[in-house]
């Protein structure tokens, strides 16, 4: 059997990126987020509200899907790979600032150094985690109406509604980026990516080794 040349082997070789636990955490979180957004749309958009009806059931589904969003994360803490990736996502280095500057300037010629996660992914993960916590907190105040006075509940509703719109827009952008990158989606589906893709998109990442 003929041996593959180094360039061909590099194009076809796959490297490990996400563990099975991490892939299930992502899928469970995405499913719960999708259910939360779909139920919210049925509550706030009159045509959908009339089509679906059963408002009390929709409110219950929306509330529980929102509260359960933290469960995949908490269960995932039992995974060593997930904890390691959380540390990577929470670490912002000089190369991340270079990546952000090049991206914000839309400079396609500038280098965009990235470890296992680029700066955009780190910002997205941090922002979404904070948004989910705020949404959960304000949602609790809206659901259990006796917890706070009406004035605070009104403020919570205002924050919840506008932040929900922002989350929807950010998630739409996230899905758009995912649709434009089949190899990134394959990594979340199978756990591995092509080495050529990894070296191009995440040149500072050394699979199997900790990052600086």
N, C-alpha and C positions, 0 to 999 in steps of 0.2 A: 504494500500500500504506500503510495507516494506521500512524503512528508510535506506539510504546508510550509510555505516560505514565511519568514517573520512578519512581513506586512499583512499577508492573508490571515495568519494566525491572530494577529492583533485585532483585525476587523471582526473575526468570528468568535474570539474568546469572550467569555462572559465572567463577570466578577460579582461576588455576593454583595448585596446592598441592604436588604431589609429582611429581618427574621419573620417567621410565620406569625409570631405574636404581634409584631408591629403591623403586619399587613391586615390582620383581623381587627386591631385597634382602629386603624384608618377606616376600614369598611364599616365597622359598627358606628363610629363617630359620624361618618358620612351619611349612613342610613338614618340615624337619629336626627341629624341636622336637616336632612331632606324632609323628614316627617314633620319636624318643627316648622320649617318654612312653608310647606304645603298646607298645614293646618292654619298657620297664621294668615296665609292668603285667603283661605276660606272664611276667616273671621273678619278680614278687613276689606275685601273686594266684594261689593254687593252682588255682581253677577254670579260669582262662585258661591257666595253665602246662600243665594236663592237656589242655586243648583243642588248644593249638598244638603242644606237644611241641618236639622239635628244639632243646633248650636251648642247645647250643653255637652254633647259627646265630643264635638270638635274642640271645645275649650279643655276638656279633660285630656284628650290626646295631645293637645299642644302643651299643656302644663307638664304632663309626665315625660313627654319626649324631651322637653327642655331640661327638666331636673335630672333625667337619666344621662344627659350628655357627659357628665363627669365620671360616670361609671367605667367606660372603657379605659379612660386615663388612669383611674385608681387601680383597676385590675392590672393594667399594663405595667405598673410599677414593680410587679413581681418579675418582670423580664429584664435581665441584665442588659440586653441589646437596646431595649427601649430607654432604660435609664441613661445609658451611654449617649444615645442620640439626643436626649433632653439636655444633657450637659453641653453637647455641641451646639444645639440650637440657642442655648443661653449664653454662649461665649461669642463676643463681638470683637474681632481683632482689626489691625490696620488694613489687612487685605480686604476686609469687608467694606471699609470706607472707600477703598479704591474701586471696588465693584459698584457701589452705590453711585459714586461720582460719574463713572462711565455710563451707567444705566440712565441716570437722570439727565445727562447731557446727550443721550442717544448717540454716543460716539461708538460706532461699530468697529473702529480701528484700534481703540484703546483696549489694553488687556483687562480682563475681568477675572481676577484670581478668586477661586472659591474652594473651600474644603468640601466635606461631604454635603454640606448645605450652603448655598450661596446667601448673600446678605438679604436678598429679597425674601427668601424662604424663612430666614430668621425673624425678619420684621413681621412678616405675615403671621408666623406662629405665635409670636409674643402678643401682637395686636388681637388676634382671634381669641387667645386664651383669656386676655383681660376682658374682651367684649362678652364672652360667654359667662364669665363670673358676674359682670354687671347685669347682663340680661337675666341670669338666674335670680340675682338678688331683687331686682325690680319686679320680676315676674312673681316672686313669692309674695311681695307686698300687694300686688294686684289680685292675686288668687285668694289669699287669706285676708279678706278686707278688714278684719277686726284688729290687725296687728298694729296699725298706725292710724293717725287722724286722716281725715279726708284730704287735707291740703298736701300732706306728704305722699299720699297715694296718688294724687293728681300729678305731682312732680315725678313720681316713679313711672307713671303711665307715659308722660311726655318723653322721659329719657328712654324708656323701653321701646317706644314706637319709632323714634328717630334713629336709635342705635340699630334697631332691627332692619331699617332701610339701608343703613351703612353696611351692615353685615351681608345683606343680600347682594349689594353691589360688589363688595370685596370677594364674595364667594363666586359670583359670576365671572369676575376677572380671573380668579384662581382656576375655575373650570376651563375658561378660554385658554389659559396658558397650558393646562394639562392636555387639552385637545390638540394643541400645536406641537406637542412633544411626545410622540408615540413611545420612545424609548423610556422616558420617565414613567409613563403609565405602565409599561411592561415591567419596570422595576417594582412597582407597587402591586402588580398582579402576580408576578412569579418570584420576586425576591432577588432577581439578578439583572444586571444591565451589561451592555457591551463595553468592553474595555476602551474601545476607541471613543465612545460617547463619554465615558467617565473622564478620560484624559482631556477631552475637549471642553466639557462643561464644568468639570470639577478638578482642575489640574493639581490642586494642593492636596486632594484626598488620596490617601494611600490605603486601599482596602485591607482590612485586617489589622491596621496599626492605628494607635491613638493620634489625634491631631494636636498640634501645638496650641 
